[in-house]
Amino acid sequence: MNRRNFCMAASALALPVGSIRSAWAAAPYPNRPVRVIVPFAAGGGPDVLMRQIAPALGEALGQSIVVENKVGAAGVLAAQFVASAPADGYTLLMGSSTHLILKLLQPSLNFDPLKDFAFAGEMSTSPSILVVPSDSPYKTADQLAAAARAAPGKFNYGSGGVGTGAHLAASTFAALNGLQTVHIPLRGSVEITASLLRGDTQFAFPTAGTAVPQVKGGKLRALAVTSSRRLSELPDVPTLKELIDDPLTVQESWSGLWAPAKTPPEIINRIHAAIDQALKSPDLHAKVHAGGSEIETSPSPAAFSAFVHSENDKWAEVIRKGNVTGG
């Protein structure tokens, strides 16, 4: 076979493959399973939440959702992985307020949460709760603040580490009340309750998922919540904003789906619509609520993007106000 005939034969053989590839690429999104990268360990709160949402999200998209844990550097490795993935909607990040805080505390990190991602939609939110041991003499947040103000440097609060929600909420509470308190970074958020019960710390701001069962079980007393409105689980507990009229008192951990920055708008809109449809399930609401979170959706990808940017500004001010460094 001469070169000309060989090339013609090769071209003929290549046409069906090329046609198949073209048809596959042109098929409506999604035409294969979608991966959601969870930056935290399997079995933890965010992982459980995503696995609760995944079946309904997959049904709304018409494809299965594969939840994949990529743990490391407090969520940085997962963010970097998704940011560098193809911008085709098949690799998404369970992005959260944590990613904003990490970058604010460590500007040298090799990812930018505001520039490296397209924001599809919010999924959940969870506040922190100001708690003291149930046998504490302090019945209100004002009483606690007054006692701490009268004893500078004598009141300790625990958290799961620098930059965690418990740390930032407590540092904000101290700053807005003019308190000199001591931060005790613990080995993890699960140690917060034990630290309070031992008397090593006098107050703390654990997440609702951790705090509500302990409050209902009689081990802890709730004095305030950092949500924008009172929790249905603790209707008699005021929001911190009711007590201190400052927008920085509203601090909620939230999560949503992020895609690589150059993902086409039509794909982002498709993912947003699927989130919105999936999160309407009453059963899903009940499951998420039981885990200490609330379902929270955004009206559009643009609205979610605006929210993320506004949250970045807020967390920057929280960090500045509380004089928080490191991470």
C-alpha positions in Angstrom: 0.0 0.0 0.0 1.5 3.4 -1.0 1.6 6.3 1.4 -1.4 8.1 -0.2 -3.6 5.0 0.1 -2.4 4.3 3.6 -3.3 7.9 4.7 -6.7 7.6 3.1 -7.4 4.3 4.8 -6.2 5.7 8.2 -8.5 8.7 7.8 -11.5 6.6 7.0 -10.8 4.5 10.1 -10.5 7.6 12.2 -13.8 9.1 11.2 -16.1 6.9 13.3 -13.9 7.4 16.4 -13.8 11.2 15.8 -17.6 11.2 15.3 -18.1 9.3 18.5 -16.0 11.7 20.4 -17.7 14.7 18.9 -21.1 13.3 19.7 -20.0 12.4 23.3 -18.6 16.0 23.8 -21.8 17.5 22.3 -24.1 15.5 24.5 -26.0 17.5 27.1 -24.3 17.9 30.5 -24.0 15.7 32.4 -23.4 12.5 30.4 -21.3 10.6 32.9 -20.9 10.6 36.7 -20.0 13.8 38.5 -17.3 13.8 41.2 -17.7 16.0 44.3 -14.4 16.4 46.2 -14.9 16.7 50.0 -11.9 18.3 51.7 -12.5 16.5 55.0 -12.3 13.0 56.4 -14.9 10.3 55.8 -17.4 10.2 58.6 -17.0 13.8 59.7 -19.8 16.3 59.6 -19.1 17.7 56.1 -18.7 14.3 54.6 -21.9 13.0 56.1 -23.7 16.1 54.9 -22.5 15.6 51.3 -23.3 12.0 51.3 -26.8 12.8 52.5 -27.3 15.3 49.7 -25.6 13.3 46.9 -28.5 10.9 46.1 -31.0 13.7 45.6 -28.5 15.7 43.7 -27.7 12.8 41.4 -31.4 12.3 40.7 -31.8 15.9 39.8 -28.8 15.8 37.5 -29.7 12.5 36.0 -26.2 11.1 36.8 -24.7 9.4 39.8 -22.7 11.6 42.2 -19.3 10.1 43.3 -18.2 11.6 46.7 -14.5 11.5 47.0 -12.6 12.5 50.2 -9.3 14.4 49.6 -7.9 15.2 53.0 -4.9 17.4 53.6 -3.8 20.9 54.8 -7.2 21.7 56.3 -8.9 21.6 52.9 -6.2 23.3 50.8 -5.2 20.1 48.8 -8.8 19.5 47.8 -9.2 23.1 46.6 -6.0 23.0 44.6 -7.0 19.7 43.0 -10.4 21.0 41.8 -9.1 24.4 40.8 -6.7 22.6 38.4 -9.3 20.1 37.1 -10.9 20.4 33.6 -13.5 23.1 33.6 -16.2 20.7 32.4 -18.5 20.3 35.4 -17.4 16.8 36.2 -15.2 17.6 39.1 -16.7 19.8 41.8 -15.5 21.0 45.2 -17.6 21.0 48.4 -16.4 24.5 49.1 -17.0 26.3 52.3 -16.3 29.3 54.5 -13.2 27.4 55.7 -11.5 28.0 52.4 -12.0 31.7 52.6 -10.6 31.8 56.2 -7.6 29.7 55.3 -6.5 32.0 52.5 -7.1 35.1 54.7 -4.9 33.7 57.4 -2.3 32.3 55.0 -2.1 34.6 51.9 0.8 32.6 50.5 -1.4 29.5 49.9 -1.3 28.4 46.3 -5.0 28.9 45.6 -7.4 31.8 45.5 -10.9 30.9 46.5 -12.3 34.1 44.8 -10.5 33.7 41.4 -10.0 30.0 40.9 -13.6 28.9 41.1 -17.1 29.4 39.7 -19.8 29.2 42.4 -22.8 27.1 41.5 -24.9 27.2 44.7 -25.1 27.1 48.4 -26.2 23.9 50.2 -26.1 24.3 54.0 -25.3 26.5 56.9 -24.5 25.9 60.6 -23.9 28.4 63.4 -21.8 28.2 66.5 -23.4 28.3 70.0 -22.0 30.1 73.0 -22.0 27.6 75.8 -20.8 27.2 79.4 -21.0 24.1 81.7 -24.5 23.5 83.0 -23.3 24.2 86.6 -21.7 27.5 85.6 -23.0 30.6 87.5 -23.5 32.5 84.3 -27.1 32.3 82.9 -26.7 34.9 80.2 -24.0 36.1 77.8 -24.0 39.5 79.5 -23.3 37.9 82.8 -20.4 35.9 81.3 -19.0 39.0 79.6 -19.2 41.0 82.9 -17.4 38.4 84.8 -14.6 38.0 82.2 -14.3 41.8 82.0 -13.7 41.9 85.8 -11.0 39.2 85.6 -8.7 40.0 82.6 -6.8 37.0 81.4 -8.5 34.6 83.8 -11.2 33.3 81.4 -10.2 30.6 78.9 -12.1 29.4 75.8 -11.3 26.3 73.8 -11.5 25.6 70.0 -10.5 22.9 67.5 -7.6 25.2 66.4 -6.6 28.5 65.0 -9.1 29.9 62.5 -11.9 27.5 63.3 -15.4 28.7 63.8 -15.2 28.3 67.5 -12.0 30.3 67.6 -13.3 33.2 65.5 -16.7 33.4 67.2 -15.0 33.6 70.6 -12.4 36.1 69.6 -15.1 38.3 68.1 -17.2 38.0 71.3 -14.2 39.0 73.4 -13.3 41.9 71.0 -16.8 43.3 70.9 -17.1 43.1 74.7 -13.6 44.5 75.4 -12.5 41.3 77.1 -9.0 39.9 77.7 -9.5 36.1 77.4 -7.1 33.2 76.6 -7.5 31.0 73.6 -6.8 27.3 74.2 -6.4 25.4 70.9 -7.4 21.8 71.6 -6.6 18.6 69.6 -9.9 18.9 67.8 -13.4 20.3 68.2 -14.5 17.0 69.9 -12.4 18.1 72.9 -14.4 21.3 73.5 -17.1 19.8 75.7 -14.6 17.7 77.8 -12.5 20.8 78.3 -15.5 22.7 79.6 -16.5 19.9 81.9 -13.0 19.6 83.4 -12.9 23.3 84.1 -9.9 23.9 81.8 -12.0 26.4 79.9 -14.9 28.6 81.0 -16.8 29.1 77.7 -16.7 28.1 74.1 -18.5 28.4 70.7 -18.8 24.8 69.4 -20.9 24.2 66.2 -24.6 23.5 66.6 -24.2 19.9 65.7 -21.8 19.4 68.6 -23.5 21.7 71.1 -27.2 21.0 70.7 -27.1 17.4 71.9 -24.9 18.4 74.9 -27.3 21.2 75.8 -30.4 19.0 75.5 -28.5 16.3 77.5 -28.0 18.7 80.4 -24.2 18.9 80.2 -23.9 22.4 78.8 -26.0 25.6 78.9 -26.5 27.7 75.8 -26.3 31.4 76.1 -26.4 32.6 72.5 -26.2 31.5 68.9 -24.3 33.1 66.1 -26.9 32.6 63.4 -29.0 35.4 61.9 -32.1 34.0 63.5 -32.9 31.8 66.5 -32.6 28.0 66.1 -35.7 26.0 66.1 -33.9 23.5 68.3 -33.2 26.2 70.9 -36.0 28.7 70.5 -35.4 30.4 73.9 -31.7 31.1 73.2 -31.1 34.5 71.7 -28.9 35.3 68.8 -25.7 37.1 69.7 -26.8 39.9 67.3 -29.8 40.4 69.5 -27.4 41.1 72.4 -24.7 42.9 70.5 -26.0 44.9 67.6 -23.0 44.3 65.3 -23.1 42.4 62.0 -19.8 40.6 62.9 -21.8 38.5 65.5 -23.5 36.6 62.7 -21.0 33.8 61.9 -22.2 30.7 60.2 -20.2 27.9 58.6 -21.6 27.2 55.2 -21.0 24.9 52.2 -21.8 24.9 48.5 -20.6 23.5 45.2 -17.7 25.1 43.5 -16.4 24.3 40.0 -13.1 25.3 38.3 -13.2 29.0 37.3 -13.6 28.6 33.5 -16.6 26.2 33.7 -19.2 27.4 31.1 -22.1 29.3 32.6 -24.7 26.9 31.2 -23.1 24.1 33.2 -23.0 26.2 36.3 -26.6 27.0 35.8 -27.4 23.3 35.4 -25.7 22.4 38.6 -27.4 25.3 40.4 -30.8 24.1 39.2 -30.0 20.5 40.4 -29.0 21.8 43.9 -32.2 23.8 44.1 -34.3 20.8 43.1 -32.5 18.3 45.3 -32.7 20.4 48.5 -36.4 20.7 48.3 -36.8 17.2 49.7 -38.5 17.2 53.2 -36.6 14.0 54.1 -33.3 15.6 53.3 -34.2 18.7 55.4 -34.9 16.4 58.3 -31.6 14.5 57.9 -29.5 17.7 57.6 -31.4 19.3 60.5 -30.7 16.3 62.7 -27.0 16.8 62.0 -27.0 20.3 63.3 -27.1 22.1 60.0 -29.8 23.9 58.0 -30.5 23.7 54.3 -29.7 27.0 52.7 -29.9 27.7 48.9 -29.1 30.7 46.8 -31.5 32.1 44.2 -28.8 32.0 41.4 -25.1 31.3 40.8 -24.6 35.1 40.6 -26.2 35.5 44.0 -24.1 32.8 45.5 -21.0 34.4 44.1 -21.9 37.8 45.6 -22.5 36.0 48.9 -19.1 34.3 48.8 -17.4 37.7 48.1 -19.3 39.4 50.9 -18.5 36.6 53.3 -14.8 37.0 52.4 -15.0 40.7 53.4 -16.7 39.8 56.6 -14.3 37.1 57.6 -11.4 39.5 56.9 -12.9 41.9 59.3 -13.6 39.2 61.9 -9.9 38.2 61.7 -8.7 41.8 62.0 -11.1 42.6 64.8 -10.1 39.5 66.8 -6.4 40.0 66.1 -6.2 36.4 64.8 -3.0 35.4 63.2 -1.6 32.1 61.8 -3.5 29.1 60.7 
